Amino acid sequence: MPGKKNPQPAEKKFALEKLRENCKALFGVSTSTFAGATLGMTGRYSVEEMKAHLEKWGKEKVK
């Protein structure tokens, strides 16, 4: 109907532990790589959010 907006469904968010358990299948990274990339992170993330974070983390230069 005109004037009605269909809101986008919210992305499902997961605890870091759940994403870590499935990091190889979801992101193609080892658990140790996932642990390093998420060091100090807390909260819940969608698969897309975490994928973007891992890609960004992988491109950072070593200090």
PyMOL Python script that loads the backbone (N, CA, C, O; Angstrom):
from pymol import cmd

cmd.read_pdbstr("""\
ATOM      1  N   MET A   1       0.834  -1.177   0.000  1.00  0.00           N
ATOM      2  CA  MET A   1       0.000   0.000   0.000  1.00  0.00           C
ATOM      3  C   MET A   1       0.883   1.247   0.000  1.00  0.00           C
ATOM      4  O   MET A   1       1.955   1.250   0.605  1.00  0.00           O
ATOM      5  N   PRO A   2       0.447   2.272  -0.657  1.00  0.00           N
ATOM      6  CA  PRO A   2       1.231   3.496  -0.643  1.00  0.00           C
ATOM      7  C   PRO A   2       1.317   4.080   0.762  1.00  0.00           C
ATOM      8  O   PRO A   2       0.361   4.030   1.536  1.00  0.00           O
ATOM      9  N   GLY A   3       2.486   4.633   1.069  1.00  0.00           N
ATOM     10  CA  GLY A   3       2.679   5.262   2.363  1.00  0.00           C
ATOM     11  C   GLY A   3       3.140   4.318   3.460  1.00  0.00           C
ATOM     12  O   GLY A   3       3.592   4.766   4.513  1.00  0.00           O
ATOM     13  N   LYS A   4       3.033   3.019   3.227  1.00  0.00           N
ATOM     14  CA  LYS A   4       3.500   2.062   4.224  1.00  0.00           C
ATOM     15  C   LYS A   4       4.911   1.632   3.859  1.00  0.00           C
ATOM     16  O   LYS A   4       5.211   1.321   2.706  1.00  0.00           O
ATOM     17  N   LYS A   5       5.763   1.624   4.864  1.00  0.00           N
ATOM     18  CA  LYS A   5       7.140   1.196   4.652  1.00  0.00           C
ATOM     19  C   LYS A   5       7.331  -0.175   5.272  1.00  0.00           C
ATOM     20  O   LYS A   5       6.836  -0.464   6.362  1.00  0.00           O
ATOM     21  N   ASN A   6       8.056  -1.005   4.556  1.00  0.00           N
ATOM     22  CA  ASN A   6       8.399  -2.318   5.088  1.00  0.00           C
ATOM     23  C   ASN A   6       9.762  -2.209   5.749  1.00  0.00           C
ATOM     24  O   ASN A   6      10.778  -2.121   5.059  1.00  0.00           O
ATOM     25  N   PRO A   7       9.798  -2.213   7.074  1.00  0.00           N
ATOM     26  CA  PRO A   7      11.097  -2.105   7.739  1.00  0.00           C
ATOM     27  C   PRO A   7      11.951  -3.338   7.467  1.00  0.00           C
ATOM     28  O   PRO A   7      11.445  -4.456   7.377  1.00  0.00           O
ATOM     29  N   GLN A   8      13.252  -3.112   7.338  1.00  0.00           N
ATOM     30  CA  GLN A   8      14.178  -4.226   7.144  1.00  0.00           C
ATOM     31  C   GLN A   8      14.246  -5.033   8.442  1.00  0.00           C
ATOM     32  O   GLN A   8      14.313  -4.456   9.527  1.00  0.00           O
ATOM     33  N   PRO A   9      14.230  -6.341   8.338  1.00  0.00           N
ATOM     34  CA  PRO A   9      14.383  -7.126   9.562  1.00  0.00           C
ATOM     35  C   PRO A   9      15.769  -6.887  10.151  1.00  0.00           C
ATOM     36  O   PRO A   9      16.751  -6.775   9.416  1.00  0.00           O
ATOM     37  N   ALA A  10      15.845  -6.809  11.459  1.00  0.00           N
ATOM     38  CA  ALA A  10      17.125  -6.577  12.122  1.00  0.00           C
ATOM     39  C   ALA A  10      18.038  -7.781  11.896  1.00  0.00           C
ATOM     40  O   ALA A  10      17.600  -8.931  11.918  1.00  0.00           O
ATOM     41  N   GLU A  11      19.321  -7.482  11.676  1.00  0.00           N
ATOM     42  CA  GLU A  11      20.280  -8.566  11.512  1.00  0.00           C
ATOM     43  C   GLU A  11      20.396  -9.322  12.828  1.00  0.00           C
ATOM     44  O   GLU A  11      20.436  -8.721  13.902  1.00  0.00           O
ATOM     45  N   LYS A  12      20.450 -10.624  12.732  1.00  0.00           N
ATOM     46  CA  LYS A  12      20.596 -11.433  13.931  1.00  0.00           C
ATOM     47  C   LYS A  12      22.020 -11.285  14.441  1.00  0.00           C
ATOM     48  O   LYS A  12      22.978 -11.384  13.675  1.00  0.00           O
ATOM     49  N   LYS A  13      22.150 -11.047  15.740  1.00  0.00           N
ATOM     50  CA  LYS A  13      23.459 -10.860  16.353  1.00  0.00           C
ATOM     51  C   LYS A  13      23.770 -12.047  17.250  1.00  0.00           C
ATOM     52  O   LYS A  13      22.885 -12.647  17.860  1.00  0.00           O
ATOM     53  N   PHE A  14      25.056 -12.366  17.308  1.00  0.00           N
ATOM     54  CA  PHE A  14      25.514 -13.536  18.050  1.00  0.00           C
ATOM     55  C   PHE A  14      26.600 -13.148  19.038  1.00  0.00           C
ATOM     56  O   PHE A  14      27.339 -12.189  18.819  1.00  0.00           O
ATOM     57  N   ALA A  15      26.691 -13.898  20.121  1.00  0.00           N
ATOM     58  CA  ALA A  15      27.771 -13.710  21.085  1.00  0.00           C
ATOM     59  C   ALA A  15      29.096 -14.077  20.410  1.00  0.00           C
ATOM     60  O   ALA A  15      29.134 -14.918  19.512  1.00  0.00           O
ATOM     61  N   LEU A  16      30.179 -13.436  20.856  1.00  0.00           N
ATOM     62  CA  LEU A  16      31.496 -13.724  20.281  1.00  0.00           C
ATOM     63  C   LEU A  16      31.831 -15.212  20.354  1.00  0.00           C
ATOM     64  O   LEU A  16      32.410 -15.764  19.418  1.00  0.00           O
ATOM     65  N   GLU A  17      31.474 -15.856  21.452  1.00  0.00           N
ATOM     66  CA  GLU A  17      31.777 -17.276  21.612  1.00  0.00           C
ATOM     67  C   GLU A  17      31.122 -18.112  20.517  1.00  0.00           C
ATOM     68  O   GLU A  17      31.737 -19.046  20.003  1.00  0.00           O
ATOM     69  N   LYS A  18      29.893 -17.789  20.157  1.00  0.00           N
ATOM     70  CA  LYS A  18      29.190 -18.533  19.111  1.00  0.00           C
ATOM     71  C   LYS A  18      29.857 -18.298  17.752  1.00  0.00           C
ATOM     72  O   LYS A  18      29.999 -19.231  16.960  1.00  0.00           O
ATOM     73  N   LEU A  19      30.261 -17.071  17.486  1.00  0.00           N
ATOM     74  CA  LEU A  19      30.961 -16.779  16.240  1.00  0.00           C
ATOM     75  C   LEU A  19      32.319 -17.472  16.216  1.00  0.00           C
ATOM     76  O   LEU A  19      32.747 -17.962  15.170  1.00  0.00           O
ATOM     77  N   ARG A  20      33.003 -17.517  17.365  1.00  0.00           N
ATOM     78  CA  ARG A  20      34.306 -18.186  17.458  1.00  0.00           C
ATOM     79  C   ARG A  20      34.163 -19.672  17.158  1.00  0.00           C
ATOM     80  O   ARG A  20      34.990 -20.248  16.451  1.00  0.00           O
ATOM     81  N   GLU A  21      33.120 -20.292  17.690  1.00  0.00           N
ATOM     82  CA  GLU A  21      32.886 -21.727  17.481  1.00  0.00           C
ATOM     83  C   GLU A  21      32.739 -22.052  15.992  1.00  0.00           C
ATOM     84  O   GLU A  21      33.061 -23.158  15.557  1.00  0.00           O
ATOM     85  N   ASN A  22      32.252 -21.084  15.220  1.00  0.00           N
ATOM     86  CA  ASN A  22      31.970 -21.329  13.805  1.00  0.00           C
ATOM     87  C   ASN A  22      32.830 -20.470  12.872  1.00  0.00           C
ATOM     88  O   ASN A  22      32.486 -20.287  11.704  1.00  0.00           O
ATOM     89  N   CYS A  23      33.948 -19.943  13.386  1.00  0.00           N
ATOM     90  CA  CYS A  23      34.735 -18.984  12.607  1.00  0.00           C
ATOM     91  C   CYS A  23      35.318 -19.571  11.323  1.00  0.00           C
ATOM     92  O   CYS A  23      35.436 -18.859  10.326  1.00  0.00           O
ATOM     93  N   LYS A  24      35.680 -20.838  11.326  1.00  0.00           N
ATOM     94  CA  LYS A  24      36.247 -21.458  10.112  1.00  0.00           C
ATOM     95  C   LYS A  24      35.191 -21.512   9.006  1.00  0.00           C
ATOM     96  O   LYS A  24      35.471 -21.152   7.863  1.00  0.00           O
ATOM     97  N   ALA A  25      33.998 -21.954   9.339  1.00  0.00           N
ATOM     98  CA  ALA A  25      32.920 -22.070   8.345  1.00  0.00           C
ATOM     99  C   ALA A  25      32.399 -20.701   7.915  1.00  0.00           C
ATOM    100  O   ALA A  25      32.118 -20.487   6.735  1.00  0.00           O
ATOM    101  N   LEU A  26      32.267 -19.771   8.868  1.00  0.00           N
ATOM    102  CA  LEU A  26      31.681 -18.471   8.554  1.00  0.00           C
ATOM    103  C   LEU A  26      32.655 -17.516   7.875  1.00  0.00           C
ATOM    104  O   LEU A  26      32.289 -16.803   6.941  1.00  0.00           O
ATOM    105  N   PHE A  27      33.915 -17.508   8.357  1.00  0.00           N
ATOM    106  CA  PHE A  27      34.858 -16.491   7.903  1.00  0.00           C
ATOM    107  C   PHE A  27      36.121 -17.046   7.265  1.00  0.00           C
ATOM    108  O   PHE A  27      36.916 -16.293   6.703  1.00  0.00           O
ATOM    109  N   GLY A  28      36.311 -18.360   7.348  1.00  0.00           N
ATOM    110  CA  GLY A  28      37.502 -18.970   6.767  1.00  0.00           C
ATOM    111  C   GLY A  28      38.773 -18.655   7.534  1.00  0.00           C
ATOM    112  O   GLY A  28      39.857 -18.630   6.953  1.00  0.00           O
ATOM    113  N   VAL A  29      38.651 -18.413   8.845  1.00  0.00           N
ATOM    114  CA  VAL A  29      39.831 -18.134   9.663  1.00  0.00           C
ATOM    115  C   VAL A  29      39.902 -19.132  10.808  1.00  0.00           C
ATOM    116  O   VAL A  29      38.895 -19.709  11.218  1.00  0.00           O
ATOM    117  N   SER A  30      41.126 -19.322  11.319  1.00  0.00           N
ATOM    118  CA  SER A  30      41.318 -20.236  12.443  1.00  0.00           C
ATOM    119  C   SER A  30      40.821 -19.588  13.729  1.00  0.00           C
ATOM    120  O   SER A  30      40.590 -18.380  13.783  1.00  0.00           O
ATOM    121  N   THR A  31      40.662 -20.404  14.755  1.00  0.00           N
ATOM    122  CA  THR A  31      40.230 -19.868  16.041  1.00  0.00           C
ATOM    123  C   THR A  31      41.282 -18.931  16.618  1.00  0.00           C
ATOM    124  O   THR A  31      40.937 -17.961  17.294  1.00  0.00           O
ATOM    125  N   SER A  32      42.564 -19.203  16.364  1.00  0.00           N
ATOM    126  CA  SER A  32      43.606 -18.318  16.895  1.00  0.00           C
ATOM    127  C   SER A  32      43.583 -16.965  16.186  1.00  0.00           C
ATOM    128  O   SER A  32      43.798 -15.933  16.821  1.00  0.00           O
ATOM    129  N   THR A  33      43.325 -16.959  14.882  1.00  0.00           N
ATOM    130  CA  THR A  33      43.206 -15.693  14.149  1.00  0.00           C
ATOM    131  C   THR A  33      41.991 -14.929  14.654  1.00  0.00           C
ATOM    132  O   THR A  33      42.061 -13.721  14.879  1.00  0.00           O
ATOM    133  N   PHE A  34      40.890 -15.626  14.831  1.00  0.00           N
ATOM    134  CA  PHE A  34      39.671 -14.986  15.335  1.00  0.00           C
ATOM    135  C   PHE A  34      39.923 -14.400  16.723  1.00  0.00           C
ATOM    136  O   PHE A  34      39.497 -13.281  17.009  1.00  0.00           O
ATOM    137  N   ALA A  35      40.610 -15.147  17.583  1.00  0.00           N
ATOM    138  CA  ALA A  35      40.904 -14.673  18.934  1.00  0.00           C
ATOM    139  C   ALA A  35      41.750 -13.405  18.889  1.00  0.00           C
ATOM    140  O   ALA A  35      41.483 -12.460  19.630  1.00  0.00           O
ATOM    141  N   GLY A  36      42.759 -13.373  18.037  1.00  0.00           N
ATOM    142  CA  GLY A  36      43.600 -12.183  17.915  1.00  0.00           C
ATOM    143  C   GLY A  36      42.836 -10.989  17.392  1.00  0.00           C
ATOM    144  O   GLY A  36      43.022  -9.869  17.867  1.00  0.00           O
ATOM    145  N   ALA A  37      41.985 -11.220  16.427  1.00  0.00           N
ATOM    146  CA  ALA A  37      41.224 -10.128  15.805  1.00  0.00           C
ATOM    147  C   ALA A  37      40.165  -9.560  16.737  1.00  0.00           C
ATOM    148  O   ALA A  37      39.787  -8.396  16.610  1.00  0.00           O
ATOM    149  N   THR A  38      39.684 -10.369  17.668  1.00  0.00           N
ATOM    150  CA  THR A  38      38.599  -9.924  18.544  1.00  0.00           C
ATOM    151  C   THR A  38      39.073  -9.644  19.969  1.00  0.00           C
ATOM    152  O   THR A  38      38.255  -9.445  20.866  1.00  0.00           O
ATOM    153  N   LEU A  39      40.375  -9.629  20.179  1.00  0.00           N
ATOM    154  CA  LEU A  39      40.929  -9.377  21.506  1.00  0.00           C
ATOM    155  C   LEU A  39      40.375  -8.081  22.081  1.00  0.00           C
ATOM    156  O   LEU A  39      40.474  -7.024  21.457  1.00  0.00           O
ATOM    157  N   GLY A  40      39.800  -8.166  23.256  1.00  0.00           N
ATOM    158  CA  GLY A  40      39.252  -7.000  23.929  1.00  0.00           C
ATOM    159  C   GLY A  40      37.827  -6.633  23.518  1.00  0.00           C
ATOM    160  O   GLY A  40      37.233  -5.725  24.099  1.00  0.00           O
ATOM    161  N   MET A  41      37.281  -7.319  22.540  1.00  0.00           N
ATOM    162  CA  MET A  41      35.918  -7.024  22.095  1.00  0.00           C
ATOM    163  C   MET A  41      34.910  -7.720  22.999  1.00  0.00           C
ATOM    164  O   MET A  41      35.171  -8.803  23.523  1.00  0.00           O
ATOM    165  N   THR A  42      33.769  -7.092  23.174  1.00  0.00           N
ATOM    166  CA  THR A  42      32.663  -7.684  23.925  1.00  0.00           C
ATOM    167  C   THR A  42      31.382  -7.406  23.154  1.00  0.00           C
ATOM    168  O   THR A  42      31.370  -6.601  22.223  1.00  0.00           O
ATOM    169  N   GLY A  43      30.322  -8.064  23.539  1.00  0.00           N
ATOM    170  CA  GLY A  43      29.034  -7.789  22.923  1.00  0.00           C
ATOM    171  C   GLY A  43      28.620  -8.827  21.913  1.00  0.00           C
ATOM    172  O   GLY A  43      29.156  -9.934  21.858  1.00  0.00           O
ATOM    173  N   ARG A  44      27.642  -8.430  21.109  1.00  0.00           N
ATOM    174  CA  ARG A  44      27.063  -9.325  20.113  1.00  0.00           C
ATOM    175  C   ARG A  44      27.210  -8.679  18.743  1.00  0.00           C
ATOM    176  O   ARG A  44      27.105  -7.459  18.613  1.00  0.00           O
ATOM    177  N   TYR A  45      27.453  -9.498  17.719  1.00  0.00           N
ATOM    178  CA  TYR A  45      27.718  -9.005  16.377  1.00  0.00           C
ATOM    179  C   TYR A  45      26.997  -9.870  15.341  1.00  0.00           C
ATOM    180  O   TYR A  45      26.804 -11.070  15.534  1.00  0.00           O
ATOM    181  N   SER A  46      26.609  -9.234  14.252  1.00  0.00           N
ATOM    182  CA  SER A  46      26.056  -9.997  13.138  1.00  0.00           C
ATOM    183  C   SER A  46      27.221 -10.614  12.377  1.00  0.00           C
ATOM    184  O   SER A  46      28.368 -10.201  12.548  1.00  0.00           O
ATOM    185  N   VAL A  47      26.936 -11.584  11.553  1.00  0.00           N
ATOM    186  CA  VAL A  47      27.969 -12.223  10.744  1.00  0.00           C
ATOM    187  C   VAL A  47      28.612 -11.181   9.832  1.00  0.00           C
ATOM    188  O   VAL A  47      29.831 -11.179   9.661  1.00  0.00           O
ATOM    189  N   GLU A  48      27.810 -10.302   9.249  1.00  0.00           N
ATOM    190  CA  GLU A  48      28.345  -9.274   8.349  1.00  0.00           C
ATOM    191  C   GLU A  48      29.242  -8.283   9.090  1.00  0.00           C
ATOM    192  O   GLU A  48      30.289  -7.890   8.576  1.00  0.00           O
ATOM    193  N   GLU A  49      28.839  -7.880  10.288  1.00  0.00           N
ATOM    194  CA  GLU A  49      29.670  -6.965  11.086  1.00  0.00           C
ATOM    195  C   GLU A  49      31.021  -7.600  11.396  1.00  0.00           C
ATOM    196  O   GLU A  49      32.060  -6.949  11.281  1.00  0.00           O
ATOM    197  N   MET A  50      31.003  -8.867  11.787  1.00  0.00           N
ATOM    198  CA  MET A  50      32.249  -9.530  12.143  1.00  0.00           C
ATOM    199  C   MET A  50      33.111  -9.762  10.906  1.00  0.00           C
ATOM    200  O   MET A  50      34.334  -9.638  10.968  1.00  0.00           O
ATOM    201  N   LYS A  51      32.489 -10.093   9.805  1.00  0.00           N
ATOM    202  CA  LYS A  51      33.245 -10.286   8.568  1.00  0.00           C
ATOM    203  C   LYS A  51      33.971  -8.994   8.196  1.00  0.00           C
ATOM    204  O   LYS A  51      35.146  -9.029   7.831  1.00  0.00           O
ATOM    205  N   ALA A  52      33.290  -7.870   8.285  1.00  0.00           N
ATOM    206  CA  ALA A  52      33.904  -6.574   7.978  1.00  0.00           C
ATOM    207  C   ALA A  52      35.040  -6.278   8.958  1.00  0.00           C
ATOM    208  O   ALA A  52      36.088  -5.774   8.553  1.00  0.00           O
ATOM    209  N   HIS A  53      34.844  -6.583  10.232  1.00  0.00           N
ATOM    210  CA  HIS A  53      35.890  -6.348  11.228  1.00  0.00           C
ATOM    211  C   HIS A  53      37.124  -7.198  10.924  1.00  0.00           C
ATOM    212  O   HIS A  53      38.248  -6.699  10.983  1.00  0.00           O
ATOM    213  N   LEU A  54      36.923  -8.471  10.603  1.00  0.00           N
ATOM    214  CA  LEU A  54      38.050  -9.362  10.314  1.00  0.00           C
ATOM    215  C   LEU A  54      38.816  -8.907   9.069  1.00  0.00           C
ATOM    216  O   LEU A  54      40.044  -8.974   9.032  1.00  0.00           O
ATOM    217  N   GLU A  55      38.092  -8.451   8.062  1.00  0.00           N
ATOM    218  CA  GLU A  55      38.753  -7.967   6.853  1.00  0.00           C
ATOM    219  C   GLU A  55      39.589  -6.729   7.157  1.00  0.00           C
ATOM    220  O   GLU A  55      40.725  -6.614   6.696  1.00  0.00           O
ATOM    221  N   LYS A  56      39.035  -5.815   7.925  1.00  0.00           N
ATOM    222  CA  LYS A  56      39.758  -4.595   8.304  1.00  0.00           C
ATOM    223  C   LYS A  56      40.978  -4.953   9.156  1.00  0.00           C
ATOM    224  O   LYS A  56      42.068  -4.426   8.931  1.00  0.00           O
ATOM    225  N   TRP A  57      40.798  -5.840  10.125  1.00  0.00           N
ATOM    226  CA  TRP A  57      41.881  -6.252  11.013  1.00  0.00           C
ATOM    227  C   TRP A  57      43.005  -6.902  10.204  1.00  0.00           C
ATOM    228  O   TRP A  57      44.183  -6.667  10.476  1.00  0.00           O
ATOM    229  N   GLY A  58      42.649  -7.707   9.226  1.00  0.00           N
ATOM    230  CA  GLY A  58      43.644  -8.390   8.415  1.00  0.00           C
ATOM    231  C   GLY A  58      44.474  -7.456   7.551  1.00  0.00           C
ATOM    232  O   GLY A  58      45.584  -7.806   7.149  1.00  0.00           O
ATOM    233  N   LYS A  59      43.950  -6.272   7.262  1.00  0.00           N
ATOM    234  CA  LYS A  59      44.654  -5.310   6.422  1.00  0.00           C
ATOM    235  C   LYS A  59      45.540  -4.359   7.218  1.00  0.00           C
ATOM    236  O   LYS A  59      46.351  -3.638   6.635  1.00  0.00           O
ATOM    237  N   GLU A  60      45.393  -4.347   8.552  1.00  0.00           N
ATOM    238  CA  GLU A  60      46.195  -3.451   9.391  1.00  0.00           C
ATOM    239  C   GLU A  60      47.649  -3.886   9.372  1.00  0.00           C
ATOM    240  O   GLU A  60      47.953  -5.077   9.313  1.00  0.00           O
ATOM    241  N   LYS A  61      48.538  -2.913   9.424  1.00  0.00           N
ATOM    242  CA  LYS A  61      49.955  -3.213   9.450  1.00  0.00           C
ATOM    243  C   LYS A  61      50.384  -3.556  10.873  1.00  0.00           C
ATOM    244  O   LYS A  61      49.826  -3.053  11.849  1.00  0.00           O
ATOM    245  N   VAL A  62      51.367  -4.405  10.963  1.00  0.00           N
ATOM    246  CA  VAL A  62      51.910  -4.784  12.269  1.00  0.00           C
ATOM    247  C   VAL A  62      52.664  -3.592  12.830  1.00  0.00           C
ATOM    248  O   VAL A  62      53.414  -2.926  12.117  1.00  0.00           O
ATOM    249  N   LYS A  63      52.456  -3.328  14.120  1.00  0.00           N
ATOM    250  CA  LYS A  63      53.107  -2.178  14.751  1.00  0.00           C
ATOM    251  C   LYS A  63      54.406  -2.605  15.400  1.00  0.00           C
ATOM    252  O   LYS A  63      55.105  -1.777  15.986  1.00  0.00           O
TER     253      LYS A  63
END
""", "prot")
cmd.dss("prot")
cmd.show_as("cartoon", "prot")
cmd.util.cbc("prot")
cmd.orient("prot")
